[in-house]
Amino acid sequence: MIDICCIGHITRDKIITPEQTVYMAGGTSFYMSYGMNRLPPAVSFQLVTKVGRGQMKEVELMRQAGIDVRCYPSQHTVYFENKYGENSNNRTQRVLAKADPFTVDEMKLTEQARVYHLGSLLNDDFSPDVVEYLSTRGLISIDVQGYLREVRGENVYAIDWKDKERVLNFTDIVKLNEHEMEVITSSRNPRSVALKLAEYGVREVIVTLGSYGSLIYAEGKFYEIPAYEPSRVVDATGCGDTYSTGYLYCRSQGAGYEEAGKFAAAMCTLKLEHSGPFDKTLKDIKRVIRLG
């Protein structure tokens, strides 16, 4: 049995910042896979993804790096354009191509895992039936970002979460940021949001608050997690996915909520300092926590 199975599309990303424009692969699956690959192999990991023929080279590069990848075919690969302003917490997005959604039949071929992390990028990536089926095989961890993105033409619009109640009923761990929590609940209070999501049966609610840190609610208690100061801010793309990587990596080994949150936050800080996935070491993560 695998400890963590991440399911999500690998994307083609065009990342525009005030300093530069970078073309690279991306998506939750990309950032989590490479992040996990940099950590000691105390946790077994598999990626389940779906790409168009033109992106198979990226899958082969991941396999060559030692990442366990199961890949299904898609007519197209997701193609995102992410544009950041001077404030890295703010971005505008366009979707230039979409991939096929994941299906229950594909999930039946997927190996059993203790945790399935669903890296949704668009609101139709995972149907409620897919989530329900996977919940019979392991714990469900969801990053809500994709559920709140609807594509009209090339533009991405923030929408409320369709089938929210049904999906959350099958979900054990949820991660969302300060913008997403307002879309879902119309509240700007992260504690109120966490309590509301817990009412659906979610056991661990993680609200990331950018440079203000993050908040974890679990077993009736709140944990305030600091944001560690980066040496420089280069690219925030993939920071949320890096947080999920560190958090699930620690929790899968039995770490407590606060310890897992601090580990995740330190990984985010190191990732923020460059474009691309997390590329540091466990020693670097511990140094950030110690100095923080």
Buried (B, 14 or more C-beta within 10 A) or exposed (E): EBBBBBBBBBBBBBBBBEEEEBEBBBBBBBBBBBBBBBBEEEBBBBBBBBBBEEBBEBBEEBEEEEBBBBBBEBEBBBBBBBBBEEEBBEBEBBBEBBBBBBBEEBBEEBEEBBBBBBBBBBBBBBBBEBBBBBBEBBBBBBBBBBBBBBBEEEEBEEEEBEBBEBBBBBBBBBBBBBEBBBBBBEBEEBBEBBBBBBEBEBEBBBBBBBEEBBBBBBEEEBBBBBBBEBEEBBBBBBBBBBBBBBBBBBBBEEBEBBBBBBBBBBBBBBBBBBBBBBBBEBEBBEBBBEEE
